[in-house]
Amino acid sequence: MKRHEATCGAMRRHVEVAAGERNQFDWKRFNLDKWGTKANELLANYSSWKAYCDGLAAGTVFESTFALAHHFQLQAANTSDATLAPNVVITPIAFRTRNKTDLQRRLHQMHLQTPTKSTGLLPDDSDPEEIRNLVNHQTKDEQIVNTALVNFLSALTLRSGLPNHWTLHRKSFKAYFTHASFEARTDGYLEDTKPDGKIRALIEVKAVARERKRKAICMQEAAQMVAWIRSHPDRGGCLNLPGRRVHVSQDRHEIYITIAEYNGDYIDYLEKDTSSDVYLTMHELVHGIQVS
């Protein structure tokens, strides 16, 4: 097991990745086996899916619903930008100078934000516009990867008949605690089509292979998941059923599915800001896209 822990005042996360999980998705563990069967049935009768798979094998883009996705996947496989644009900004809440200074020291040690040159914290006089400029930035290569992933996911679910759709919109989640708050912005998400519907999954992309920046990427995704749970706890709702908090990520040419596992005690911990030995576990599964 690979474990990354970070503690800051009222927030503590535990992230673990089981190596054995990366090879095969355990549908039953997350009570998703009926959905797996349904997905396989849909794909078996989806002519565009067959054309896409044949195109991957032939090394060419065949005409199908997946044509644009395959086109951008080929571009994504050739990206080389190792810059990690920050999607998480941590800001201490000013209440006492001594406590704020101590908080800044601890936040620096967390390395939740992962730009190549930033310290990971904005100065105390940072304004909202400065924060927005920082987290809204995407490199050119990341935009290519983002386009590839959203096109692929949209083509994949187009015939599902489900009342949801994938979007490139970069949504912000804000998590507030006693001594600090942070804002995490995603690279897209799956949302219900009805007004005021729920967000069902988060999207995160990087132009660099995950193994080159694994710790930074995992920490950023964990922070996004914490912010999503904290800002949309959905108590008693379907989002807290097993396997329903999902990250879909693409790092260069590889797609990862990460499922968050937690319980009601963890939501209490985030909301009430009390000490508790509860954790959020991120189960990572990987699928490499072969585009040549």
HUJOQUI-V332554 format. One record per backbone hydrogen bond with DSSP energy under -0.5 kcal/mol. CO is the residue of the C=O (numbers start at 0). NH is the residue of the N-H. If there is no record, write none. Layout:
CO_NH + CO_NH
This chain:
0_2 + 1_16 + 3_14 + 5_12 + 7_10 + 10_7 + 12_5 + 13_15 + 14_3 + 16_1 + 16_18 + 17_20 + 18_21 + 19_22 + 19_23 + 21_285 + 24_26 + 25_29 + 26_29 + 26_31 + 27_30 + 31_34 + 31_35 + 32_36 + 33_37 + 34_38 + 35_39 + 36_40 + 37_41 + 38_42 + 39_43 + 40_44 + 41_44 + 42_45 + 44_46 + 45_48 + 45_49 + 46_50 + 47_51 + 48_52 + 49_53 + 50_54 + 51_55 + 52_56 + 53_57 + 54_58 + 54_59 + 59_61 + 63_66 + 65_69 + 66_70 + 67_71 + 68_72 + 69_73 + 70_74 + 71_75 + 72_76 + 74_77 + 75_78 + 79_81 + 82_84 + 86_184 + 88_182 + 89_121 + 90_180 + 91_93 + 92_94 + 95_99 + 96_100 + 97_101 + 98_102 + 99_103 + 100_104 + 101_105 + 102_106 + 103_107 + 104_108 + 105_109 + 106_109 + 106_110 + 119_89 + 122_125 + 126_129 + 126_130 + 127_131 + 128_132 + 129_133 + 130_134 + 131_135 + 133_136 + 138_142 + 139_143 + 140_144 + 141_145 + 142_146 + 143_147 + 144_148 + 145_149 + 146_150 + 147_151 + 148_152 + 149_153 + 150_154 + 151_155 + 152_156 + 153_157 + 156_159 + 161_163 + 162_192 + 164_190 + 166_188 + 168_170 + 170_185 + 172_183 + 173_175 + 174_181 + 178_92 + 179_176 + 180_90 + 181_174 + 182_88 + 183_172 + 187_202 + 188_166 + 188_190 + 189_199 + 189_200 + 190_164 + 193_196 + 197_191 + 199_245 + 200_189 + 201_247 + 202_186 + 202_187 + 203_249 + 205_251 + 208_211 + 208_212 + 209_212 + 212_216 + 213_217 + 214_218 + 215_219 + 216_220 + 217_221 + 218_222 + 219_223 + 220_224 + 221_225 + 222_226 + 223_227 + 224_228 + 225_229 + 226_230 + 227_231 + 233_236 + 236_239 + 237_240 + 240_243 + 243_245 + 244_259 + 245_201 + 246_248 + 246_257 + 247_203 + 248_255 + 249_205 + 249_251 + 250_252 + 250_253 + 252_288 + 253_250 + 254_286 + 255_248 + 256_284 + 257_246 + 258_282 + 260_280 + 262_265 + 262_266 + 263_267 + 264_268 + 265_269 + 266_270 + 267_271 + 268_272 + 268_273 + 275_277 + 278_280 + 279_13 + 280_260 + 280_282 + 281_283 + 282_258 + 284_256 + 286_254 + 287_289 + 288_290
